[in-house]
Amino acid sequence: MRIQTTGVLWIHSMPGPLQPHVSWALARLAMPDGTKPGRDIWRAQGTGGPLCAEVPFVADAEQISTLAGDLSRWPHLYFEIAQDPAVADSGVAVDGMRYCHTPELGTFAGQTDAAGNIVVNEDALRALIARGGDLTESLDAAIGGPWDRALEPLRMLTAGFDPEDCLPTAAKAADSHEKAPLGGESPSEGAEQFANVLQFYPRRAAM
């Protein structure tokens, strides 16, 4: 059963050469006005800097997780997807979701409520308690804390702030893909720290 959902995709930082490939992946989305995302969605972060985009969308709910998986395979791409909860005419409901991705951490996928807050269900909480250890760190990972902190500086650039007005860490994060070899990402300390909390799949960490 197809269930239409709405939401927003943010490409926070992407090397220019990836534009045609990512644009092709975005063709499965429709904008709220019924058009497809075009070349005008892209904006350079400073002169000759990496590209970013904010894309409100309407799409089948099942397409969003597929899109997140497809985007996560491209190196040096930082993105977020906020998918709104939806209910079909038949009454079948689909949870809201948030996907956050950095090359270093992989992809976090978390269920969200109507206000966009990450929801950690009872089974997940019981699993965290059963594993023991530092519960504060476990809960931080369960709500995507490491991803949130890594992406926050880049959100300023995507929102249109001048790179010179952003935190120094934002400029570093946005430019890091230019200095790393293609496909040469290595897990960051944050990913290693929380590897015992989340179950990791290739390029994705999911609750």
C-alpha positions as CSV (number, residue, x, y, z in Angstrom):
1,M,0.0,0.0,0.0
2,R,1.4,3.4,-1.0
3,I,1.2,6.1,1.6
4,Q,2.1,9.7,0.6
5,T,4.2,11.6,3.0
6,T,5.7,15.0,3.1
7,G,9.0,16.3,4.6
8,V,12.3,18.1,3.9
9,L,15.6,16.9,2.6
10,W,18.7,19.0,3.4
11,I,21.9,18.4,1.5
12,H,24.3,20.2,3.9
13,S,27.5,19.7,2.0
14,M,28.4,18.0,-1.3
15,P,31.3,18.2,-3.8
16,G,30.2,19.8,-7.0
17,P,31.0,16.8,-9.2
18,L,28.3,14.8,-7.5
19,Q,25.5,17.2,-8.5
20,P,24.3,15.2,-11.6
21,H,24.3,11.9,-9.7
22,V,22.5,13.2,-6.7
23,S,20.0,15.2,-8.9
24,W,19.2,11.9,-10.6
25,A,18.5,10.3,-7.2
26,L,16.2,13.2,-6.2
27,A,14.1,12.7,-9.3
28,R,11.9,10.3,-7.4
29,L,10.7,13.2,-5.2
30,A,8.1,15.8,-6.1
31,M,8.1,19.3,-4.8
32,P,4.9,20.5,-3.1
33,D,3.9,22.3,-6.3
34,G,4.1,19.1,-8.2
35,T,7.4,19.8,-10.0
36,K,10.6,17.8,-9.8
37,P,13.7,19.2,-8.0
38,G,15.7,21.1,-10.7
39,R,19.1,22.8,-11.0
40,D,17.8,25.8,-9.1
41,I,17.8,24.0,-5.8
42,W,21.6,24.1,-5.5
43,R,23.6,26.8,-3.9
44,A,27.3,27.1,-3.4
45,Q,28.7,27.8,0.1
46,G,30.9,30.7,-0.7
47,T,32.8,31.1,-4.0
48,G,33.6,27.7,-5.5
49,G,32.6,26.0,-2.2
50,P,30.7,22.8,-1.7
51,L,27.0,22.7,-2.7
52,C,24.0,22.6,-0.4
53,A,20.2,22.4,-1.0
54,E,16.9,22.4,0.9
55,V,14.2,20.4,-0.8
56,P,10.6,20.2,0.5
57,F,9.1,17.0,-0.9
58,V,6.0,14.8,-1.4
59,A,6.7,11.1,-1.9
60,D,5.7,7.6,-1.1
61,A,6.8,6.8,2.4
62,E,8.8,3.7,1.4
63,Q,10.8,5.8,-1.1
64,I,12.4,7.9,1.6
65,S,14.3,5.1,3.3
66,T,15.5,4.0,-0.1
67,L,16.6,7.5,-0.9
68,A,18.5,7.8,2.4
69,G,20.3,4.5,1.6
70,D,21.2,5.7,-2.0
71,L,22.5,9.1,-0.8
72,S,24.6,7.4,2.0
73,R,26.7,5.6,-0.6
74,W,28.1,8.8,-2.1
75,P,31.4,9.8,-0.4
76,H,31.8,13.3,1.2
77,L,28.0,13.9,1.3
78,Y,26.4,15.3,4.5
79,F,22.5,15.2,4.6
80,E,19.4,15.1,6.7
81,I,15.8,14.0,5.9
82,A,12.8,14.8,8.0
83,Q,9.8,12.7,7.0
84,D,6.5,13.7,8.5
85,P,4.0,11.1,10.0
86,A,1.3,10.2,7.6
87,V,-2.0,8.3,7.6
88,A,-3.5,6.6,4.5
89,D,-7.2,6.8,3.6
90,S,-7.5,3.3,4.9
91,G,-6.3,4.4,8.4
92,V,-2.9,2.8,8.1
93,A,-0.3,5.1,9.7
94,V,3.4,5.7,9.0
95,D,5.7,7.0,11.6
96,G,7.7,10.1,11.1
97,M,11.4,9.5,10.6
98,R,14.6,11.5,10.7
99,Y,17.7,10.4,8.8
100,C,21.1,12.0,9.5
101,H,24.2,11.2,7.6
102,T,27.9,12.0,7.8
103,P,30.6,10.1,6.0
104,E,32.4,9.5,9.3
105,L,29.4,8.3,11.4
106,G,27.3,6.6,8.7
107,T,23.5,7.1,8.8
108,F,21.3,7.4,11.9
109,A,17.6,6.6,11.5
110,G,15.2,7.5,14.3
111,Q,11.4,7.5,14.6
112,T,9.9,11.0,15.3
113,D,6.6,12.2,16.7
114,A,4.3,14.9,15.2
115,A,6.6,17.7,16.5
116,G,9.7,16.1,15.0
117,N,11.2,14.9,18.3
118,I,13.2,11.6,18.2
119,V,11.2,8.8,19.9
120,V,12.9,5.9,21.6
121,N,10.5,3.0,22.1
122,E,10.2,0.7,25.1
123,D,12.1,-2.2,23.6
124,A,15.0,0.0,22.6
125,L,15.2,1.5,26.2
126,R,15.1,-2.0,27.7
127,A,17.9,-3.1,25.4
128,L,20.0,-0.1,26.4
129,I,19.4,-0.8,30.1
130,A,20.3,-4.5,29.6
131,R,23.6,-3.6,28.0
132,G,24.7,-1.6,31.0
133,G,27.5,0.9,30.9
134,D,27.0,4.7,30.9
135,L,23.3,5.2,30.4
136,T,23.8,8.9,29.5
137,E,26.0,8.1,26.6
138,S,23.7,5.3,25.5
139,L,20.7,7.6,25.5
140,D,22.6,10.3,23.7
141,A,23.4,7.9,20.9
142,A,19.8,6.6,20.8
143,I,18.5,10.1,20.0
144,G,21.3,10.7,17.4
145,G,23.4,13.1,19.5
146,P,26.7,12.4,17.7
147,W,25.1,13.1,14.4
148,D,23.3,16.2,15.6
149,R,26.5,17.7,16.9
150,A,28.4,16.9,13.7
151,L,25.7,18.5,11.5
152,E,24.8,21.5,13.5
153,P,27.6,23.8,12.1
154,L,26.7,22.8,8.6
155,R,23.0,23.6,9.1
156,M,24.0,27.3,9.4
157,L,25.6,27.2,6.0
158,T,22.6,25.4,4.5
159,A,20.3,28.0,6.0
160,G,22.2,30.7,4.1
161,F,24.6,32.2,6.6
162,D,27.8,33.5,5.1
163,P,30.7,31.0,5.8
164,E,32.7,33.8,7.4
165,D,29.9,34.4,9.9
166,C,29.7,30.7,10.9
167,L,31.6,29.0,13.5
168,P,35.2,28.0,12.4
169,T,34.2,24.3,12.8
170,A,31.5,24.8,10.2
171,A,34.0,25.9,7.6
172,K,36.2,22.9,8.5
173,A,33.4,20.4,8.3
174,A,32.1,21.8,5.0
175,D,35.6,21.6,3.4
176,S,36.7,18.3,4.9
177,H,35.6,16.3,1.8
178,E,38.0,18.3,-0.4
179,K,40.9,17.1,1.7
180,A,40.0,13.5,2.1
181,P,40.7,10.9,-0.7
182,L,37.6,9.7,-2.5
183,G,36.1,6.8,-0.6
184,G,38.7,7.1,2.1
185,E,36.4,7.9,5.0
186,S,37.3,6.3,8.3
187,P,35.0,6.0,11.4
188,S,35.4,8.9,13.7
189,E,36.0,8.6,17.4
190,G,32.3,9.4,18.0
191,A,31.2,6.3,15.9
192,E,33.7,4.1,17.8
193,Q,32.5,5.4,21.1
194,F,28.9,4.5,20.4
195,A,29.4,1.3,18.4
196,N,28.3,-0.8,21.5
197,V,25.0,1.1,21.7
198,L,23.6,1.1,18.1
199,Q,23.4,-1.8,15.7
200,F,25.4,-0.8,12.7
201,Y,24.4,-1.8,9.2
202,P,26.5,-0.9,6.1
203,R,26.4,2.9,6.0
204,R,23.5,3.1,8.4
205,A,22.9,2.9,12.1
206,A,19.3,2.2,13.0
207,M,17.4,1.8,16.2
